[in-house]
Amino acid sequence: MDNSDQTLGKSLLDVLSGKSSDNPFPLFTQMRGMGSVVPIPFSMGGINHQAWVVTRMEETMQVLKDHTHFTVDRRSIVSSSAIEKNTDPSASSTFLTESMNAVDDPDHRRLRTLVSKAFTPRYMEGLRPRVQQIADELLDGVQTQGKMDIVKDYAYPLPINVISEMVGVPESDRRKIHVWSEAIANGLGLGRHDPGIEEHLQAFSSYFMRLVAEKRQHPADDLISQLIAIEEEGDRLSEVELLSLIKLLIFAGHETTSNLIATGTLMLLDHPEQLEKLKTDLSLIPPTVEELLRFNGPITIAGPRYATKDIEIAGQQIKKGDMIIPLVKSANRDEHQFVQPQELDITRKIKRHLAFGYGIHMCLGAPLARIEGDIALTTLLRRMPNLQLSIPRENVNWQSKLASHGLSSLPVVF
Ligand code: HEM
C-alpha cells in the first residue's frame, strides 16, 4: 500500500466510523478505481488487523454468499476462548453479538426460521392499511402548518411506530426507545464503541427484560408473545436469544427505513425532473424506491465478514482471520453493472442492488421496508405535491451512525 492508498483507506475509515459525514461517493469511486478488493489499515482495540474493502458488486456477492470461506462471527475463527458466547440475558449488547445477524448456521437458520414466520410477504401486505393510517395521521399533524421537518415529523415516527406495534412495545414507551436507540447508533461505528453508550445499552436492555416479563404474565397478539410461546415450548430459543432478537428487530427495523424515507425525499428534491415525472405518475413509486435504495440507500456496509480460510479474490491474497468489509453503497454504483450509475433514474430497470445485502443474512425486513417506503413517499407526494426544502441545500446535515448514513433533519415547506 503506498501513501495515497493509505490516505484513501484512512478517509474511508473516517466515513465508516462516523467521524466524517461528507458526501462519500467520490471516495467510493476512487476506491473502485483501485480495485474490487482493496486493503485498508485497520486497528481494533489497539491491535492491527488486515482489512479489505470490497468495492464492486460481483465480488461483494461472492463474499456474502460464500459461507465456506467467510463468517459473520469472528469467535468461530479465534482459537483462544478470549471471546466467548454471551449467555447472560441481562448483558446489554447481546443483540449485536448473539442475534441472527451475528451468528452462522445452524444457529442462524434456526433463529431466522423462527422469526420468518412473522415476516412473510403476505403478513407484510396485511400491514398496508395500518401503515397508511400512521402515515396519514403524521401528515394530519402538520398539514395546516405548511411546514415540517421530514425526519422528525414523518420519516422517523412512521417506521418506529410500525415495528413497535408489530413487536408489542406500548405507544407510551416509544419516545424512550427513540432516545436509547439514537444514542446507541450514534455511539457505534466500525471499530468504534463510545463508552458513553453503555448506560443507554443497559437501559434499552433492562426495558426489554421488563417488557418480556410482563408479556409472560399477560400475552397479547404481538411478536414478543409469539416468541415467548416458542421459548417456553423447549429447546428452540433460549432466553438470551429471545431478548436479542426482539432488540435487533426494534433496532434494525426503524433507523434504516427512516433513512430511506428522508434521504429518498431529499434525493428526489435534488432531481426535480425525476420528481416531476414521479408526481405525474405515482405508479412509478415501486421502481423509484428500488432506485433510491440503489442510488443512496441507508446502509453503507454490510456487517464485516472474517475469512475462515485463505482465499484469493480479484487477485488479492486474503488470509484466514482477515476482515472483509462489503461496501454495498459502492457496489450499488458499480460501473460494470449499471449504465450511468451516478445518475438517479426512477425508470431504471434494476436487475439487482445490494442495499438489503445478499445471501443468508439478506435483510429479513426488506418486504416491510419496501411497503413503508412505498406508502410514505406516495402519501407525501399525493398530499404535499409542492414540497420544497426550506433551508439552503448546503445546510442540510448528514449523520453517520453504525453502518448507516442519513440526515439529522430535513426542513421543508409545502
Ligand atoms: C430500508 C430499510 C432497510 C435496509 C436498507 C436494511 C438493510 C439490511 C442489510 C444490508 C442487512 C444485511 C446485513 C449483513 O449481511 O451483514 C440487513 C439485515 C437485517 N435486517 Fe434490515 N434493512 C432495512 C430494514 C429492516 C427492517 C424494517 C427490519 C425489521 C423489521 C430489518 C431487520 C433486519 C434483520 C433482522 C437483519 C438480519 C438478517 C440475518 O442476519 O439473517 N431490516 N438489513
Residues whose N, C-alpha, C, O or C-beta is under 5 A from the ligand:
A	BS01	HEM	M100 N101 R112 L249 A252 G253 T256 T257 L260 P298 I299 A302 G303 L354 A355 F356 G357 I360 H361 M362 C363 L364 G365 A366 L368 A369
